[in-house]
Amino acid sequence: MQVSGQLIEAAIYILIIWVFIYVAYKVFDLKNKGVELGPFIAIYRTTRLSIIEKLAKKYPSAWKIAFSAGIVIGFLGMLQIIIVLLQNLLNFFFAPLQASPVLPLLPGITISNESLPFIIFGLAVVLLTHEISHGIAARIEGVNLKSAGLLLLAILPGAFVEPEEEDVKRVSPVARLRIFGAGSFSNIVTAFLVLLLLTNFGLLIAPLFGQSTGVLVTDIVPGGPSDGILERGNVIFSINGMPTQNVQELSDILSNVQAFETIELETDEGIIQFKTGARPDDPAKGYLGVFTFNYYPSRFGFLGTFFPLQLFTLLQWTFLLTLNIGLLNLLPIFFLDGDRMLTEVIGYFSLKFNNFKIIGNVILNGIRSFALMVLLLNIILTFVNMGLVSI
């Protein structure tokens, strides 16, 4: 009943959004501004591609080398995502607690209101880097672009770069592979650049915030030992006189505290005598019942205490989305770049070896079917075992 209620609520939410889109389309005459509107689909198309042209003309040799590496990364990524999904599928059967949820991103259903702004930003980074890279790869291979644009399908955002298909057919197979693999390659590169920022987060925010000097309470577990004693926004500086300058130090100290032991917390509101609870995963160990993040003191009064947490969360979501969507797009499933890459390779061998054409089609369709089956089973088993997980 809860799942049905969520679906009905989400359907109403989506319908209201599309009523506003339809009204805006009529009121602002968006048809004459490049917007196409159909039943639950809106497309903005433009032929102004100067940014892509400028980027393609800068260091074309470097782009070509990078996108050539993208071919190798693309096929390795294809293998990697299939292995990951297959391992996760096996976990559903043999180690359910280790299985990870695999669900589409649906606002109001699988995306919470708290996560939505971070996910929108991350998706924007994914779409822009992905499609601009396709466009750059096409231009350095001499392929003309008809248009580029954005789309909204129900509640799923997207972007596209539309090349001249006849030009694509005229270039070499390797050139086509560079074009097809460029989007996911740029997503994966972006993910690792963001990961570099995350692993050096203290250095990133150093101009605005000092080094971590305590542990920020970001939320309270309802009914937990901290409920009614600590509040969101409190800072813990020490436990029993031992400094807790970051989350790791807090965890290390608590690992030596017993359940229901009385400890002394030094906080931003003074000293608190605190009785721990039992940790859910290890009842003998002490438990505060709080969610935490490193406390970075602001160098400027106008920057809030939670700004570092929000920035870290934004980067974290951007990393997860750029990496996972980049890899998922490499699956050899219809309409995905991975399928176009695999089709190109099998097509090349089919032209080179006459006897390979039939077996090549069998291999291609077999891999497609297997990849689609593994993905769908992950989604179905997530729904069956976990319901509509909200993140």
Residue, then its C-alpha position, 0 to 999 in steps of 0.5 A: m500500500q505504501v508503494s502504491g501511495q508513493l506511485i500515485e503521489a509521484a504521478i500527480y506530481i509529474l502531471i502538475i509539472w507537465v501542466f505548468i510546462y504546457v501553459a508556459y509553452k503556450v503563454f511564452d510562444l516557445k514553439n518559435k524559440g526552438v522548443e518542441l512539445g509532445p505528450f510528456i516530452a519536451i525538446y529544445r533544439t538549437t543549431r548554434l554550436s559555436i562552443i563545440e566548434k571552438l573547443a574542437k579547433k583547440y588542440p585537435s591532436a590532443w583531443k584525438i589522442a584522448f578519445s582514442a584512449g576513450i575507445v580502450i576505456g570504453f570497452l574496459g568499462m563495458l566489461q567492468i559494468i557487466i561484471v559489477l551488475l552480474q556480481n550484484l545479481l548474484n548477491f541478491f541470491f546468495a548474499p542479500l545484505q551485500a546487494s546494492p539497489v539498482l533503480p532509475l532516478l525518479p523524483g518523488i519516488t526514488i529521489s528524496n526532496e533533500s537529494l534532488p538539488f544535488i542530483i540535478f546538478g550532478l545530472a547537468v554535469v553528466l549531460l553537458t560533459h557527455e554531449i559536448s564531448h560527442g560533439i567535439a569528437a565528431r567535429i575533429e573527425g570532420v563530421n558536421l553537426k545538425s543540431a544540439g539540445l536538451l530534452l525532458l521525457a516525463i521526468l527524465p532529463g537528457a541532452f543530445v548532439e545530432p551529427e550528420e549521419e551520412d558524414v558518420k558513415r563516411v569516416s573510418p571505423v576507428a573514427r566512429l569508435r572515437i565519436f561513440g566512446a567520447g561521451s562516457f570517456s569524458n564522464i569517467v574522466t570527470a568522475f576521477l577529477v571530482l574524486l580528486l577534489l573529494t580526497n583533498f576536500g580540506l585543501l579545497i575549502a582551505p581559503l574559506f574554512g580552517q582545518s577540522t577541529g571537531v565533529l559536526v552533528t548533522d542529524i539525530v537518530p529519532g529515539g536514539p540516545s542523543d534524541g533530546i540531548l544533542e541537536r543538529g548543528n552541535v559540535i563535539f570537540s572531545i570525549n572524556g578529555m580526548p580530542t575528536q578533531n574529525v569523524q575518524e577520531l570520534s569513531d576510534i574513541l567510541s570503539n573503546v566505549q561500552a554500551f550504556e557507559t556514561i561519558e563526558l562530551e565537550t560540545d559547543e554548548g559546554i560539557i554534557q554527561f552522556k549515557t551511550g546506547a547499544r550500537p545496532d551492529d554491535p550491541a556491546k559497543g557504545y553508540l551516540g545515535v547521531f549522523t556526523f561530518n567534520y567541523y570546519p570553522s569558517r574564516f568568514g562569518f557569512l558562511g554557514t556551518f553546514f556549507p562544507l557538508q553541502l559542498f561535499t555532498l554536491l561533489q559526492w553526488t557528482f562523482l557517483l552520477t558521472l561514474n555510474i551513468g558513464l559506465l551504464n551508458l557503455l552497456p551493449i543495450f539498444f540506444l546506448d553508446g556501448d551498443r554502438m561501439l560493439t556493433e561497430v567492432i562486429g560490423y568491421f569483422s563482418l565486412k572483413f570476413n564473409n563467414f563472420k557475418i551470421i555468427g557476428n549477429v548471433i554474438l551481438n544479439g546474445i551479448r545485448s540480451f545478456a546485458l539487458m537481462v542482467l540490468l532488468l533483473n537487478i532492477i526487479l530484484t531491487f524492487v522485490n527485496m527493497g521496495l522503492v528505495s529513496i536516496 
